[in-house]
Amino acid sequence: MKNPVYTETLVFTNDFAALLPTVAETNAAADALLRSEQAAGECRVICYSPRHDLALADLEQAALRKVIDVWAGQVVELGSRYAWVQVFENRGEAMGASNPHPHGQVWATDYIPAIPARETECQAGYQLTHDRVLLLDVLQREVEEGSRLVTSNSHWVLLVPFWAVWPFEYLLLPRRHVQRLQELTEAERDGLAAILKDGLRRYNALFETSFPYSMGWHGAPNDGLDHPGWQLHAHFYPPLLRSASVRKFMVGFEMLAEPQRDLTAETAAARLRAV
């Protein structure tokens, strides 16, 4: 496929999509022990800019704001047909990005995947028990305590979460109750562009390198149900541990027992604040 000439953010269907809108019927017999189901969906690529040298952190704030609008538009369009829309980016070769041109992806699925399904369950349970939004209570606690905050503005807070597994993991939260990207106001989208640029430039400054990471947005599913406990948020999972060349691997105990941290969330946040 040859892309058209474009001057700003471009979205196109992935040539090597892991999901297709229609799937062939199978004759697989029902098995109570080993179960499988077909999955339908769509996979798209988002080129942030026609320039091959501009990652999200390098975009002018106005251009970054356009990317945010594209994210929201993709959630609206695909969310009208699919239960889950995953906006994400794998940044850098260390995170498996095979194309050096900075880009993100959108995968839409006709089911809710395992991790967002677990988040849905936890947030719904907290809402039912406490009649409050779980991540807003987390945000209030973090703002009051302060040691894990990295940066903030009038609409957003960027922090290293208490439960962080990756060395310099980010959790990005809006200050008010928002369920999905498309619900953000104009001012909140402007604030998001500003804090994204700030947070990603801190990553680059930490080890003086183009910082690799995987990031993604989680918002309420598009399954036709009400989700009053859901709070929009973004996760950033970067692998670098002590320098531009020393990374954390999930191996051994992490793979076979549970994740363990190489430095505390408070230490990570302090280092990110300092750069």
Residue pairs with C-beta under 8 A, 6 or more apart in sequence:
1 12
1 15
3 10
3 12
3 47
4 10
6 47
6 50
7 50
8 49
8 50
8 63
8 66
9 46
9 47
9 48
9 49
9 63
9 66
9 67
9 70
10 46
10 47
10 50
11 44
11 45
11 46
11 47
11 70
11 74
11 106
12 44
12 45
12 47
13 42
13 43
13 44
13 45
14 43
14 44
14 45
14 105
17 42
17 43
18 43
18 107
19 39
19 40
19 41
19 42
19 43
19 107
19 108
19 109
20 40
20 41
20 42
21 40
21 41
21 42
22 40
23 38
23 39
23 40
26 38
28 36
37 111
39 109
39 110
39 111
40 109
40 110
41 82
41 107
41 108
41 109
41 110
42 78
42 82
42 106
42 107
42 108
43 105
43 106
43 107
43 108
44 74
44 105
44 106
44 107
45 103
45 104
45 105
46 67
46 70
46 71
46 74
46 103
46 104
46 105
46 106
47 101
47 102
47 103
48 54
48 55
48 56
48 59
48 63
48 67
48 102
48 103
48 104
49 59
49 63
49 102
52 100
52 101
52 102
54 63
54 102
55 91
55 102
55 200
55 210
56 64
56 67
56 89
56 91
56 102
56 196
56 197
56 200
57 197
57 200
57 201
57 203
57 204
59 67
59 197
61 190
61 193
61 194
61 197
62 193
64 193
64 196
64 197
65 189
65 190
65 192
65 193
67 104
68 181
68 184
68 189
68 192
68 193
68 196
69 189
71 87
71 104
71 106
71 181
71 217
72 181
72 182
72 184
72 189
73 182
74 85
74 87
74 106
75 85
75 87
75 180
75 181
75 182
75 217
75 219
76 182
78 85
78 106
78 108
79 85
79 108
79 180
79 222
80 222
81 108
82 108
82 109
82 110
82 222
83 109
83 110
83 111
83 112
83 221
83 222
83 223
84 108
84 109
84 111
84 112
84 113
84 116
84 221
84 222
85 106
85 107
85 108
85 222
86 106
86 107
86 108
86 109
86 113
86 116
86 216
86 217
87 104
87 105
87 106
87 181
87 216
87 217
88 104
88 105
88 106
88 107
88 214
88 215
88 216
88 217
89 103
89 104
89 105
89 213
89 214
89 215
89 216
90 96
90 97
90 105
90 214
91 97
91 102
91 211
91 212
91 213
91 214
91 215
92 210
92 211
92 212
92 213
93 212
94 212
94 239
94 240
94 247
95 212
95 213
95 214
95 239
97 103
112 120
112 221
112 223
116 218
116 221
119 218
120 220
120 221
120 227
120 230
122 134
123 133
123 134
123 135
123 227
123 229
123 230
123 231
124 227
124 229
125 229
126 132
126 133
126 134
126 137
126 229
127 133
127 134
127 228
127 229
128 229
130 137
133 177
133 228
133 229
133 230
133 231
134 229
134 231
135 173
135 231
135 233
136 177
136 231
138 161
138 162
138 173
139 157
139 173
139 175
142 148
142 149
142 157
142 159
142 161
142 162
143 149
143 152
143 157
147 266
147 269
147 270
148 159
148 160
148 161
148 162
148 265
148 266
148 269
149 157
149 158
149 159
149 269
149 273
150 158
150 159
150 160
150 170
150 199
150 202
150 269
150 272
150 273
151 158
151 195
151 198
151 199
151 202
151 273
152 158
152 195
153 191
153 194
153 195
154 175
154 191
155 174
155 175
155 176
155 187
155 188
155 191
155 192
155 195
156 172
156 173
156 174
156 175
156 188
156 191
156 192
156 195
157 172
157 173
157 175
158 170
158 171
158 172
158 195
158 198
158 199
159 170
159 171
159 173
159 269
160 168
160 169
160 170
160 171
160 265
160 266
160 268
160 269
160 272
161 169
161 171
161 265
162 265
163 265
164 171
164 261
164 265
164 268
165 237
165 259
165 261
166 237
166 238
166 239
166 248
167 238
167 239
167 240
167 241
167 248
167 261
167 262
167 263
167 268
168 203
168 206
168 238
168 240
168 268
168 271
168 272
169 235
169 236
169 237
169 238
169 265
169 268
170 199
170 215
170 234
170 235
170 236
171 233
171 234
171 235
171 236
172 195
172 196
172 199
172 233
172 234
172 235
172 236
173 231
173 232
173 233
174 184
174 188
174 192
174 231
174 232
174 233
176 188
177 231
178 184
178 188
178 231
178 232
179 219
179 220
179 227
179 230
179 231
179 232
180 219
180 220
180 232
181 217
181 219
181 232
183 232
184 192
184 232
199 236
200 211
202 272
202 275
203 211
203 213
203 238
203 272
204 210
204 211
205 275
206 240
206 271
206 272
206 275
207 240
207 243
207 244
208 244
209 240
209 244
211 238
211 240
212 238
212 239
212 240
213 236
213 237
213 238
213 239
214 236
214 237
214 238
215 234
215 235
215 236
215 237
216 234
216 235
217 232
217 233
217 234
218 232
218 233
218 234
218 235
219 230
219 232
220 227
220 230
220 232
221 227
221 230
239 247
239 248
239 249
240 246
240 247
240 248
241 247
241 248
241 262
248 262
250 259
253 260
254 260
